[in-house]
Amino acid sequence: MNYLSGVISQLVWQLPVNLTMLAQSINDPDVVGQMQQAWNNFVLTGQVWALLIGLVIGYILRGLTSYG
């Protein structure tokens, strides 16, 4: 197994840079801005209230149905 991992690491090391980034497609590198926009949309659409109400009801139901 050690020999196989050594061979694989040597093959990956020898690959050109453009082949190692085949699966990456970056449209907008502003990750923090995208997270802030998603959170604002989550709050504006009222989904945050649905989440909080669901957590409270789930906690109450768990307390009613658990033994002990």
N, C-alpha and C positions, 0 to 999 in steps of 0.2 A: 504494500500500500504506500509505503514511503517513496519507493521508486516512481510509482505512478503519479503521485502528487508533485514530485520534482519535475517529471517530464511535462506535466500539464502547466506548471508555473513557468517553465522555460518557454513553452509554446506561446503562452499568453504574453510573456514579457517581450517576445520577438514580434508580436503583431504591430502593424502600423497604427498610429493614433486614430486615423479616420475609421478603422474597422472596430475599434473598441467602443465607439460611441454610436453604434447603429441604432440602438433602441431609445436614444434620447432625442427629444424634440422640444426645445425650450421656446415657448412663444413669448412669455412675459416673465422676466426674471424677478419681478417684485413680489416675492412670496408673502412677506408681511402685509403688503397692501392688499393682496388677494384674500388673505385670512381676515383682515379687517372688513373688507367688503362683504365677505360671506357671513361674518358675524352680524354686521348691520342688517343684511337681508334677513337673517334668521330672526332678529329682534323685530324688524319692521313688519314682517308677515305674521307675527303672533305665534310662531312656532315655539318660542321660548316659554310662553305661558302653557302651551300644551305639554311641553316637556316637564315643567314643574308640577302641573296638576297630575300628570301620569305618574311621576315619582311619588307624590304624596299618596295617591290612591293605591299604588302598588305596595307602598310601605304599610298602609293600613290593612290591605288584604293579606299581606304576608303575616302580619301580626295576628289576624283573625284565624288564619288557617294553619299556623304552625303549632306544634305540640310542645308545651313546656314554656 
